[in-house]
Amino acid sequence: MTASWRVVLATRNQGKIVELRRILAEADQKTEIVGLDAFPEIGDVAETGLTFAENALLKAHAVASASGLPAIADDSGLCVDALSGMPGIFSARWSGSHGDDAANLRLLLAQISDVPEGHRGAHFACAAALALPSGEERVVEGTLAGSVIHVPRGTGGFGYDPVFVPEGETRTTAEMTPAEKDAISHRGRAFRALVPVIAETLGAL
């Protein structure tokens, strides 16, 4: 490996940056990861895709083109079986206001309030994309299966974490420690799947 590889993670979320850096370090990859704070001139990219993969690719290509560096982007959400996979790509703005976690959670619970136990299956999904300035692209995905409970529990995490119980668990993801959640999370799984892709793609440059 060489430390000369510099890759932009298309986010200003320091938690995501730290997580990807840690995953790469665990895999003994010395790729330098920087966030969008290093490129204040790059604005937000409209997520107009119809799938998590399309949105991740849109962001990765836009940032790779603007920065002249390889770029990684992710898109994720909660897919509820009783809602035919929704809110899905609309998870962050399900109630109509982007990022209003409390309103999104209330609406989701109201929509499935009459769905009985055993039929409240759901999964978190994440697509992570790597794009090069040349236009080359790769996408991987990670999922975390579980179910949605009736009443929120826990104060950790964000979004739909207080109502999501992973398979094999009795706790919601909001009741787990950050390390426990990272170890099984959909984004963590997608980022880990991206590690060999980064090595293969950048190693060929």
Summary of the structure (lengths in Angstrom):
residues: 205
radius of gyration: 17.4
end to end distance: 12.6
largest distance: 54.9
contacts: 664
relative contact order: 0.16
helix: 39%
strand: 21%
